[in-house]
């Protein structure tokens, strides 16, 4: 079973550019493959590079 997503309201989880989740013993960071700031402050509610995932 996967752990719950950090910051569930963040746009990152719904973006077509798949984020990477970097876990430490005390925190989870969301790495963005598109932004110059690789670890944007969370939750991301606006992003110029956001593109929604395509429905399967």
Biopython code that builds the backbone (N, CA, C, O; Angstrom):
import numpy as np
from Bio.PDB.StructureBuilder import StructureBuilder

atoms = [
    (1, "UNK", "N", (0.852, -1.185, 0.000)),
    (1, "UNK", "CA", (0.000, 0.000, 0.000)),
    (1, "UNK", "C", (0.892, 1.241, 0.000)),
    (1, "UNK", "O", (1.827, 1.337, 0.795)),
    (2, "UNK", "N", (0.602, 2.186, -0.890)),
    (2, "UNK", "CA", (1.382, 3.419, -0.985)),
    (2, "UNK", "C", (1.023, 4.347, 0.171)),
    (2, "UNK", "O", (-0.130, 4.395, 0.600)),
    (3, "UNK", "N", (2.022, 5.091, 0.678)),
    (3, "UNK", "CA", (1.721, 6.075, 1.717)),
    (3, "UNK", "C", (0.885, 7.206, 1.127)),
    (3, "UNK", "O", (0.917, 7.424, -0.084)),
    (4, "UNK", "N", (0.148, 7.920, 1.950)),
    (4, "UNK", "CA", (-0.656, 9.031, 1.426)),
    (4, "UNK", "C", (0.240, 10.097, 0.791)),
    (4, "UNK", "O", (1.386, 10.285, 1.200)),
    (5, "UNK", "N", (-0.295, 10.781, -0.200)),
    (5, "UNK", "CA", (0.461, 11.835, -0.880)),
    (5, "UNK", "C", (0.646, 13.035, 0.039)),
    (5, "UNK", "O", (-0.285, 13.435, 0.737)),
    (6, "UNK", "N", (1.851, 13.611, 0.041)),
    (6, "UNK", "CA", (2.043, 14.834, 0.821)),
    (6, "UNK", "C", (1.347, 15.995, 0.109)),
    (6, "UNK", "O", (1.330, 16.040, -1.121)),
    (7, "UNK", "N", (0.793, 16.900, 0.840)),
    (7, "UNK", "CA", (0.111, 18.067, 0.267)),
    (7, "UNK", "C", (-0.884, 17.635, -0.814)),
    (7, "UNK", "O", (-0.693, 17.968, -1.984)),
    (8, "UNK", "N", (-1.924, 16.914, -0.455)),
    (8, "UNK", "CA", (-2.848, 16.359, -1.459)),
    (8, "UNK", "C", (-3.489, 17.399, -2.365)),
    (8, "UNK", "O", (-3.918, 17.054, -3.466)),
    (9, "UNK", "N", (-3.571, 18.659, -1.945)),
    (9, "UNK", "CA", (-4.180, 19.708, -2.770)),
    (9, "UNK", "C", (-3.212, 20.284, -3.794)),
    (9, "UNK", "O", (-3.623, 21.112, -4.607)),
    (10, "UNK", "N", (-1.956, 19.887, -3.789)),
    (10, "UNK", "CA", (-0.947, 20.425, -4.702)),
    (10, "UNK", "C", (-1.212, 20.016, -6.154)),
    (10, "UNK", "O", (-1.607, 18.883, -6.427)),
    (11, "UNK", "N", (-0.990, 20.951, -7.077)),
    (11, "UNK", "CA", (-1.127, 20.672, -8.507)),
    (11, "UNK", "C", (-0.119, 19.622, -8.986)),
    (11, "UNK", "O", (-0.361, 18.934, -9.978)),
    (12, "UNK", "N", (0.980, 19.505, -8.299)),
    (12, "UNK", "CA", (2.056, 18.591, -8.722)),
    (12, "UNK", "C", (1.556, 17.166, -8.952)),
    (12, "UNK", "O", (2.005, 16.498, -9.883)),
    (13, "UNK", "N", (0.641, 16.701, -8.123)),
    (13, "UNK", "CA", (0.144, 15.328, -8.232)),
    (13, "UNK", "C", (-0.674, 15.100, -9.507)),
    (13, "UNK", "O", (-0.805, 13.970, -9.978)),
    (14, "UNK", "N", (-1.215, 16.174, -10.050)),
    (14, "UNK", "CA", (-2.074, 16.060, -11.235)),
    (14, "UNK", "C", (-1.380, 16.527, -12.511)),
    (14, "UNK", "O", (-2.028, 16.651, -13.551)),
    (15, "UNK", "N", (-0.082, 16.786, -12.451)),
    (15, "UNK", "CA", (0.658, 17.314, -13.594)),
    (15, "UNK", "C", (1.121, 16.194, -14.523)),
    (15, "UNK", "O", (1.445, 15.093, -14.077)),
    (16, "UNK", "N", (1.145, 16.495, -15.825)),
    (16, "UNK", "CA", (1.603, 15.523, -16.825)),
    (16, "UNK", "C", (3.098, 15.233, -16.692)),
    (16, "UNK", "O", (3.545, 14.141, -17.041)),
    (17, "UNK", "N", (3.867, 16.185, -16.198)),
    (17, "UNK", "CA", (5.298, 15.948, -15.929)),
    (17, "UNK", "C", (5.360, 15.278, -14.563)),
    (17, "UNK", "O", (5.167, 15.936, -13.540)),
    (18, "UNK", "N", (5.626, 13.987, -14.537)),
    (18, "UNK", "CA", (5.506, 13.280, -13.264)),
    (18, "UNK", "C", (6.518, 13.756, -12.221)),
    (18, "UNK", "O", (7.722, 13.758, -12.477)),
    (19, "UNK", "N", (6.030, 14.157, -11.050)),
    (19, "UNK", "CA", (6.947, 14.567, -9.998)),
    (19, "UNK", "C", (7.620, 13.344, -9.373)),
    (19, "UNK", "O", (7.127, 12.221, -9.479)),
    (20, "UNK", "N", (8.748, 13.588, -8.725)),
    (20, "UNK", "CA", (9.412, 12.539, -7.952)),
    (20, "UNK", "C", (9.250, 12.876, -6.489)),
    (20, "UNK", "O", (9.360, 14.037, -6.096)),
    (21, "UNK", "N", (8.990, 11.873, -5.689)),
    (21, "UNK", "CA", (8.830, 12.070, -4.260)),
    (21, "UNK", "C", (10.118, 11.630, -3.578)),
    (21, "UNK", "O", (10.520, 10.469, -3.665)),
    (22, "UNK", "N", (10.756, 12.575, -2.901)),
    (22, "UNK", "CA", (12.015, 12.321, -2.220)),
    (22, "UNK", "C", (11.702, 12.280, -0.730)),
    (22, "UNK", "O", (11.271, 13.273, -0.143)),
    (23, "UNK", "N", (11.925, 11.122, -0.134)),
    (23, "UNK", "CA", (11.568, 10.932, 1.270)),
    (23, "UNK", "C", (12.819, 10.889, 2.140)),
    (23, "UNK", "O", (13.822, 10.259, 1.805)),
    (24, "UNK", "N", (12.719, 11.575, 3.257)),
    (24, "UNK", "CA", (13.748, 11.488, 4.289)),
    (24, "UNK", "C", (13.041, 10.904, 5.517)),
    (24, "UNK", "O", (11.827, 10.706, 5.485)),
    (25, "UNK", "N", (13.762, 10.631, 6.573)),
    (25, "UNK", "CA", (13.089, 10.083, 7.757)),
    (25, "UNK", "C", (12.025, 11.018, 8.341)),
    (25, "UNK", "O", (11.099, 10.558, 9.010)),
    (26, "UNK", "N", (12.150, 12.320, 8.095)),
    (26, "UNK", "CA", (11.218, 13.261, 8.727)),
    (26, "UNK", "C", (10.386, 14.101, 7.763)),
    (26, "UNK", "O", (9.531, 14.868, 8.206)),
    (27, "UNK", "N", (10.618, 13.975, 6.450)),
    (27, "UNK", "CA", (9.905, 14.838, 5.499)),
    (27, "UNK", "C", (9.788, 14.173, 4.132)),
    (27, "UNK", "O", (10.490, 13.212, 3.815)),
    (28, "UNK", "N", (8.869, 14.726, 3.331)),
    (28, "UNK", "CA", (8.722, 14.303, 1.937)),
    (28, "UNK", "C", (8.789, 15.564, 1.088)),
    (28, "UNK", "O", (8.102, 16.549, 1.359)),
    (29, "UNK", "N", (9.628, 15.518, 0.056)),
    (29, "UNK", "CA", (9.776, 16.645, -0.858)),
    (29, "UNK", "C", (9.284, 16.219, -2.225)),
    (29, "UNK", "O", (9.448, 15.067, -2.627)),
    (30, "UNK", "N", (8.673, 17.164, -2.944)),
    (30, "UNK", "CA", (8.184, 16.888, -4.293)),
    (30, "UNK", "C", (9.137, 17.565, -5.272)),
    (30, "UNK", "O", (9.244, 18.791, -5.299)),
    (31, "UNK", "N", (9.826, 16.760, -6.073)),
    (31, "UNK", "CA", (10.784, 17.270, -7.041)),
    (31, "UNK", "C", (10.084, 17.467, -8.382)),
    (31, "UNK", "O", (9.476, 16.538, -8.913)),
    (32, "UNK", "N", (10.171, 18.676, -8.924)),
    (32, "UNK", "CA", (9.558, 18.992, -10.210)),
    (32, "UNK", "C", (10.607, 18.880, -11.313)),
    (32, "UNK", "O", (11.671, 19.491, -11.207)),
    (33, "UNK", "N", (10.331, 18.106, -12.381)),
    (33, "UNK", "CA", (11.308, 17.981, -13.467)),
    (33, "UNK", "C", (11.318, 19.186, -14.418)),
    (33, "UNK", "O", (12.169, 19.253, -15.305)),
    (34, "UNK", "N", (10.394, 20.137, -14.251)),
    (34, "UNK", "CA", (10.287, 21.259, -15.179)),
    (34, "UNK", "C", (10.776, 22.595, -14.637)),
    (34, "UNK", "O", (11.333, 23.400, -15.383)),
    (35, "UNK", "N", (10.578, 22.832, -13.381)),
    (35, "UNK", "CA", (10.874, 24.144, -12.809)),
    (35, "UNK", "C", (12.353, 24.327, -12.495)),
    (35, "UNK", "O", (13.048, 23.366, -12.168)),
    (36, "UNK", "N", (12.838, 25.587, -12.598)),
    (36, "UNK", "CA", (14.221, 25.839, -12.194)),
    (36, "UNK", "C", (14.418, 25.610, -10.692)),
    (36, "UNK", "O", (15.491, 25.195, -10.255)),
    (37, "UNK", "N", (13.374, 25.886, -9.912)),
    (37, "UNK", "CA", (13.390, 25.532, -8.478)),
    (37, "UNK", "C", (12.907, 24.095, -8.422)),
    (37, "UNK", "O", (11.715, 23.839, -8.593)),
    (38, "UNK", "N", (13.797, 23.166, -8.189)),
    (38, "UNK", "CA", (13.443, 21.741, -8.261)),
    (38, "UNK", "C", (12.468, 21.316, -7.181)),
    (38, "UNK", "O", (11.666, 20.406, -7.391)),
    (39, "UNK", "N", (12.529, 21.964, -6.028)),
    (39, "UNK", "CA", (11.627, 21.625, -4.928)),
    (39, "UNK", "C", (10.783, 22.854, -4.597)),
    (39, "UNK", "O", (11.127, 23.608, -3.686)),
    (40, "UNK", "N", (9.675, 23.067, -5.327)),
    (40, "UNK", "CA", (8.873, 24.269, -5.091)),
    (40, "UNK", "C", (8.196, 24.208, -3.728)),
    (40, "UNK", "O", (7.866, 23.128, -3.236)),
    (41, "UNK", "N", (7.992, 25.381, -3.119)),
    (41, "UNK", "CA", (7.260, 25.409, -1.847)),
    (41, "UNK", "C", (5.873, 24.798, -2.045)),
    (41, "UNK", "O", (5.201, 25.062, -3.042)),
    (42, "UNK", "N", (5.467, 24.002, -1.105)),
    (42, "UNK", "CA", (4.195, 23.301, -1.206)),
    (42, "UNK", "C", (3.170, 23.916, -0.267)),
    (42, "UNK", "O", (3.537, 24.481, 0.763)),
    (43, "UNK", "N", (1.912, 23.815, -0.602)),
    (43, "UNK", "CA", (1.329, 23.227, -1.794)),
    (43, "UNK", "C", (1.379, 24.195, -2.968)),
    (43, "UNK", "O", (1.225, 25.404, -2.794)),
    (44, "UNK", "N", (1.594, 23.655, -4.160)),
    (44, "UNK", "CA", (1.585, 24.456, -5.376)),
    (44, "UNK", "C", (0.127, 24.613, -5.811)),
    (44, "UNK", "O", (-0.554, 23.625, -6.085)),
    (45, "UNK", "N", (-0.346, 25.855, -5.871)),
    (45, "UNK", "CA", (-1.729, 26.108, -6.289)),
    (45, "UNK", "C", (-1.796, 26.797, -7.647)),
    (45, "UNK", "O", (-2.853, 26.826, -8.277)),
    (46, "UNK", "N", (-0.657, 27.359, -8.105)),
    (46, "UNK", "CA", (-0.552, 27.951, -9.441)),
    (46, "UNK", "C", (0.820, 27.615, -9.993)),
    (46, "UNK", "O", (1.822, 27.657, -9.279)),
    (47, "UNK", "N", (0.852, 27.279, -11.285)),
    (47, "UNK", "CA", (2.129, 26.968, -11.923)),
    (47, "UNK", "C", (1.995, 27.237, -13.419)),
    (47, "UNK", "O", (1.102, 26.702, -14.075)),
    (48, "UNK", "N", (2.885, 28.066, -13.952)),
    (48, "UNK", "CA", (2.842, 28.403, -15.373)),
    (48, "UNK", "C", (3.120, 27.197, -16.263)),
    (48, "UNK", "O", (2.700, 27.183, -17.420)),
    (49, "UNK", "N", (3.812, 26.194, -15.756)),
    (49, "UNK", "CA", (4.166, 25.017, -16.558)),
    (49, "UNK", "C", (3.224, 23.828, -16.332)),
    (49, "UNK", "O", (3.431, 22.758, -16.905)),
    (50, "UNK", "N", (2.205, 24.009, -15.512)),
    (50, "UNK", "CA", (1.274, 22.911, -15.233)),
    (50, "UNK", "C", (0.509, 22.502, -16.481)),
    (50, "UNK", "O", (-0.055, 23.343, -17.182)),
    (51, "UNK", "N", (0.495, 21.206, -16.748)),
    (51, "UNK", "CA", (-0.324, 20.613, -17.808)),
    (51, "UNK", "C", (-0.998, 19.399, -17.188)),
    (51, "UNK", "O", (-0.317, 18.521, -16.656)),
    (52, "UNK", "N", (-2.315, 19.333, -17.245)),
    (52, "UNK", "CA", (-3.005, 18.206, -16.591)),
    (52, "UNK", "C", (-2.665, 16.869, -17.264)),
    (52, "UNK", "O", (-2.426, 16.800, -18.469)),
    (53, "UNK", "N", (-2.653, 15.824, -16.452)),
    (53, "UNK", "CA", (-2.467, 14.475, -16.982)),
    (53, "UNK", "C", (-3.629, 14.153, -17.889)),
    (53, "UNK", "O", (-4.750, 14.611, -17.668)),
    (54, "UNK", "N", (-3.359, 13.362, -18.915)),
    (54, "UNK", "CA", (-4.422, 12.914, -19.809)),
    (54, "UNK", "C", (-5.193, 11.778, -19.133)),
    (54, "UNK", "O", (-4.601, 10.911, -18.490)),
    (55, "UNK", "N", (-6.496, 11.794, -19.285)),
    (55, "UNK", "CA", (-7.313, 10.713, -18.738)),
    (55, "UNK", "C", (-7.030, 9.427, -19.494)),
    (55, "UNK", "O", (-6.846, 9.437, -20.711)),
    (56, "UNK", "N", (-6.997, 8.324, -18.766)),
    (56, "UNK", "CA", (-6.740, 7.024, -19.401)),
    (56, "UNK", "C", (-7.988, 6.438, -19.982)),
    (56, "UNK", "O", (-7.952, 5.348, -20.553)),
]
sb = StructureBuilder()
sb.init_structure("model")
sb.init_model(0)
sb.init_chain("A")
sb.init_seg("    ")
for serial, (resi, resn, name, xyz) in enumerate(atoms, 1):
    if name == "N":
        sb.init_residue(resn, " ", resi, " ")
    sb.init_atom(name, np.array(xyz, "f"), 0.0, 1.0, " ", f" {name:<3s}", serial, name[0])
structure = sb.get_structure()
